[in-house]
Amino acid sequence: MKPHLNEQWVIPPEQNARFVAKMEDVLSVYKRPYDEDRPVVCMDEMSRQLLKHVREPTDPKPGTPRRHDHHYERNGTVNLFTFFEPLAAHRVVFTRDRRTKVDWAECVRRVLDEHYPQAQTVVLVMDNLNTHGPSSLYEAFGPTEARRLAERLEIHYTPEHGSWLNMAEIEQSVMARQALSRRVPDRGTMERRTTAWQKQRNAADATVDWQFTTEEARIKLKRLYPKNNS
């Protein structure tokens, strides 16, 4: 996959040393071989509206598609936190009512303790939202617990306007198409759909075939690199 070719991704139009430095850092992480002691996990999140049907949709019949009323009732929102390990073709999705620092920290603790309890360090690739970082662990937990979790993380941030470098964002787009194209009325339904989807994807060993490299970036995105005399 070469996401830099997709027109929907935003890329800075001119020289940007900060962008290329963070881009090359993430791309170097993606080149690492599989290591169960130091798994590379991409994380992203998205908000989804909960929409209840005013009238229940009719089931499909031979020659007649499923029909639903265009009117709906808003029922709040939820936030989906996706953690995706490309080399293991494994993902987990957490549903939360909000997207606070505490919500992020709780999800990270579950990832570390429930999904990677034997790993020495989880290498986490994500965007640099103000809720994404070790300080959020101290907002959520006592200092001893926060330090324990922080010491098991190696964090790499994608650059601003570089969300396309996050494979978890690509995975969330797949989830949105495959599992969330219909209205979701409540949190319980959201959790059932995302859990079923992640189990199916994990069982199928589905992953992202990432092909974009630092060497290619220096050619295809040459305009982003500052001009110098060396």
Buried (B, 14 or more C-beta within 10 A) or exposed (E): EEBBEEEEBEBBEEEBEEBBEBBBBBBEBBEEEEEEEBBBBBBBBBEBEBBBBEEEEEEEEEEEEEEBEEEBEEBEEBBBBBBBBBBBBBBBBBBBEEBBBBBBBBBBBBBBEEBBEEBEBBBBBBBEBEBBBBEBBBEBBEEEBBBBBBEBBBBBBBBBBBBBBBBBBBBBEBBEEEBBEEBBBBBEBBBBBBBEBBEEBBEEEEBBEBEBBBEEBEEBBEEBBEEEEE
